[in-house]
Amino acid sequence: MGKLSPADLDRYVFSRTGAPNDDLLVGAGYGEDAAAVATGDGTMVVSADPISLAADRIGTLGVAIASNDVAACGGVPEWLVSTIFLTSPDVSLLDEITAQLDAEARRLGITIVGGHTETVTGLSRPLLSLTCMGWANRYVPTGGARAGDAVILTKGAGIEATAVLATDFRGDLEAAAVDDATIDRAVDYFDRISVLLESTVLAPVATAMHDPTEGGVLNGVVELACASGVRVELRAEDVPVRPETRTLCDAMGLDPLRVLGSGGLLAAVPPERVDGVLAELAAEGVDATVVATVEEAATADEQGVVYDGTRYTDTVREAMYDLWD
């Protein structure tokens, strides 16, 4: 399970993108959250994302994660296309999923404009594939970070993982003596997964932004660094981890920096804009922390992330995958 390596993506995906089009501003690329297409009305941002592992709130997560990819590029999510693959023709499950999709889309101001629904033999759990679209006044890529920029993380590490652990693995947490009050607070992290608010603050000044999903904050910073051709040194002690996240990850034997990270937005910001943007985020009620500084990579061998003494240039495997095995 998980993302393919950058080399495999380059060889089998990014090199096979059909007919060229002059309106395509930014296409498929390693670490990029969404594509950008020039239209007569401005820049349209388009992103597609699947979700299958989180069972309890799959519809809620699907909308939030798909729209986060558009927001992480400076776009305002407006439309959503939803493909639903069910394990059986049980309409009670369909009712639950579409109710979640509808509620989260309404909360975020997004319109579901179409899609596809069917039953697929052999699936062990439902699968959603969501395409989100919106407009961007200023497209912000993953690969735009420059030496000297500060790397900012909003909210903290493992926001999505905290919510999923609290719902899908509540029994395991209770068996590990995590109290009900902590688990209940962790369930509320579903309300923190959207990054639409902080993206509107960061997009006008950021050189790069990225939505850390699988592989968590660590993989998100790796993708940002490699896409930008820079070096970043990341230390665990510099990355904020909320108390509920720490408790649940400790109980399950997980590194909070390597678990599902949607809900935190990574942004590279020029040093002269850092104080102002942190103050603006605070005024909007969004916690944000400088977690690292972008460094120049003189050669390709210096690109990537140094974390706990190890250099990362490839995809970091999501630590929660083993929980579903």
ABEGO torsion letter per residue (X at the ends): XEBBBAAAAAAAAAABAEBBBAABABBBBBGBABBBBBBAAEBBBBBBBBBAABAAAAAAAAAAAAAAAAAAAGBBBABBBBBBBBABABAAAAAAAAAAAAAAAAAAGBBBAEEBBBBBBGBABBBBBBBBBBBBABBBBAAABBBGBBBBBBGEBGAAAAAAAAAAAAAAAAAAGBBAAAAAAAAAAAAAABAAAAAAAAAAABABBBBBBBGEAAAAAAAAAAAAGBBBBBBAAABBBBAAAAAAAAAAGBBAAABBABGBBBBBBBAAAAAAAAAAAAAAGBBBBBABBBBBBABAAABEBBBGGBBBABBBBBAAAAAAX
